[in-house]
Amino acid sequence: MPKLIISGRGGSGKSTLVTLLSRVLGEKERVLVVDTDESNLGLGRMLGLEQPAMTLMGCLGGKSAVREKLLGSLQKGDGEGVGLFTGNLTLNNLPAECVGGKWPVCYLRIGKIEHSMEGCACPMGAVARSFLKQLTTAENEWVLVDTEAGVEHFGRGVMEGVDLVMMVVDPTHEAVLLAGRAKTLAEEAGKKFVVVLNKVDENTEPFLRRELAATGIPVLGALKFSSGINLANLTGDSLSAVDMQGELNELVHELKKLIG
């Protein structure tokens, strides 16, 4: 089954959508949530899962070790296509210390900014890219990738190993503009691109649908504004999909039709 990138502007609800989708998909299938945002600290609590003991970067020896391997590869002329993982990488043989939770839903963090002045996050992007490209999934398995805000992950090539790019669009003009840019970048990479509307009401949903349709951007589904989810995000509680079960079931149905 597929590997999906969920992107969007800061505050649009990327982590919320990832969490709610994992709830619905996890009722029948296995789901690995991959946190590629080096600044996101609350995804584990939203999922209601314990934080993994280590990041995937840590399992590879840390940022310096990854950087050295990348530099060595460049010197050999291999470029950024270096594989950081050996063997057949599946959901069944992930490093236990890097995985939080228990199946059907588990959680893995690529890397985090740990110290001031530690340098750019490029090695984390390389780890995410290599991991997603080398990871294989079975028929009953999904991978949901939560990204940092904006479109930097497009430039890093993180989407190279995924099947679909899904952007969250909330009721802001910035989100509409960003969706247009992301669609272009996804198409350049040969990836399917859709958007999901979030935090909409009876006024903002039809407006956003018209704006996006005018630029040829397909809307796969929409989630209404939820005061319950808004409060849970404020208090740091895990999120429940109960209030949005119908919309989420329809979104999953459309996703499966799209991916085939």
N, C-alpha and C positions, 0 to 999 in steps of 0.2 A: 504494500500500500504506500501512499505518497508521503513525501517530505514537503512541508509547507513553510514558507517564510511569512510571518505576519509583521508588517511594517506600518509606519505612520508617523505623524508629527508627535512631539512630546505632549502628553496629556490626552491623546485621542482615544486611548483605551486599548492599546495593543495587548498589554499583559492581562487585562480583563477578558478580552476575547479569547486569548490563549487558554486562560483558566477555565472559562465556561465551555469552550469546545472540548477541552480535556475531560470535563465532567460527563458530557454527553457521549463522546466517543468511547470513554472508559467503561461505559455500561456494557459494551459488547466486545471491545477490542483493546489491544494494548497501545498505550500512548507514551511516548517519550517527549517531554518538554525540554527544549534546549534553550538556555539563557545565553545569548551572545552579547548582551548589553553589559559592558564593563562597569556601568554606573548603577544599574538596577539592583536595589538591595531588598525589595519586598516581595519578589515573585514567589518565593517559597512559602511565605505566610499566606499569600492569596490562594495558593494551591492547597494549603493545609498540610504541607509535607516538611519533614525535617531537612535542614540544610545539609547537603553532602559534606563529608569531612574535608574534601579537597576539590579544587577546580580541576578541570581537564588539563589546563596549563600546568598546574602543580604536579599532576601525574606524569607529565612529560619532562619534569625536572625544573620547571619554572620558566619565567620569561627569558632569562639569560641563556638557558640551554636551548630553548626554541630559536632564539635569535642567532645563536652560533650555528645551529643546523641550517637555518635559512641562508646565512651568509656563506657557509660552506657550499651549499647547493648553487648559489649564484656564481661562486668562483669556478665551479665545475661547468657552468653554462646551463644548469637545469632550470633556472628561473624559479618562479613561485609555484611551479607544478610539483614541488617536492612532496612526497608522501610522508607524513609524520607518524603513520600507524602501519603496523605490519600484520599480515595475515588477513583473514576474512572477518571484518568488523561488523558485528550484528548486535541486536538488543540483548542477546543472550550472553555475550562475553565482554560487556562493558566493565571497566575497572570498578569494583565494588565501592571503593572509597570515594569515587566521583559521582555516585548515584544516590539520590535521596528518595525516600518513599519505597513502596512495594507495588508490584504489578497488580492491577492493570495500568496504573499511572505512576511514572517515575520522572525524576527531575535531575538535570545535569547542567552545571555551569561551566562555560568555556573558560572564563578568567575574569578577574576584577582588578581595578586600580587599588593597590594596597598601600602605596607610599607616595609622598609628594616627590616631584622631580624624577620619577622613575622612567620617563620617556614615553614615546607614543604607544598607542594600542595596536600598532600594526601586527606584532606577533600573535595577538589574540585573534585578529582577523584571519591570519594564516592558519591557525589551529582550527578555527570554525570552518574555514573553507575545506581544509584537508579532511576533517572529521565528516562533514556532511557528504563530501564527494565519495569517500571510501565506505561509508556506512550503508549496508544493505538491509532492506526490510522485507518481512514476510507479508502474506496476504492480509493478515489480521492486525497489522501494526501500522501506526501513524507516528510521524515525527513533526512536532509543532515548534517552530523556531521563533522565539521572541527576540526582536532586534532593538538596537538603539534607535533613538529618534532620528528622523530625516532619511537621507539616502546614501550615507557613507558606506553602508554594507554593499551597495551596488558597485561602488568603485573598488572595494576590496575583493570582489568576486565571490562573496559568501554564497550567493544564490546559484553558483555553478552546479552544485550537487543536489538542487531541489527540483520539484516538479511543478510548483505553482507559487506565484507571488501574490499574496493577499494584503491589500492596504486598508487600514481602518481610516474612515473619513468621518470626522465629527463635524458639527455645524459651525464651521469657520471657513472663511475665504482662503486662509493659508492651507487648510487641508485639501481643498479643491485644487489649488495650484500645485501642491506637492504630488497629488495623484496624477496630474498630467505629466509631470516630470518623471515620476516613477514608471508610468506606463511606457514612456519612450525608452527608458533604460532597460526595463524588462524585455521589451521587444528586441532591443539590440542584442540581448543575451539569448534570444530565442525561447523565452519563458512565457507561459500563460500568465495573464494578469487580470485580477478582478478586485473590486472593492466591496467592503461591507460597511454600511452606515451604522454609526453608533451614537447613542444619546440623542436620538431624534424624537420629534413629536409630530403632531398632525400638520404643523406649519413648515417645519424645517425639512422633513423627509421629502415631500414633493418638490421643494425648491432644489435640494441637493440632487435629486434624480434628474431634474431638467438640466441643471448645470453640467452634470457628468455626461449625460446623454449627448449634449451638444458637442462634446469632445470625443465621443466614441468610447467612453469608459463604461464597461458593464458593471452593474450593481448586482451582486450575488444574493444579498440579503440585507436586513436592517434590524437593529436592536433599539428598542425604545429606551428613553432615559429611565433609570431605576433609582429611586431614592434609597432603596435598601442596599444596592450595590455601592452607591455613592457613600453611604454611611460606613459600610464595611471597609471601603478603601481608606476612609478617614481614620477609623479605629484600628486598622491593621488586622482585622478578622479575615478568615478564609471566606471565599465567595461561594454562594450557592446559585445553582442554575434553575431552581424551582420556578421562580417568577417569570423566567423567559424560556421555559421548556419548549413551548410551541414554536417560537421563532428559531430557536437553536436546532430543533429537529428538522425544520424546513431547510435551514442553512446546511446542515450535514447532508441532507438528501440532495440538494443542489450541488454540493461539493462532489459527491460520489458520481453524480451524472456527468459533471464537467471532466473529472479525471478519468472516468471510465473504469 
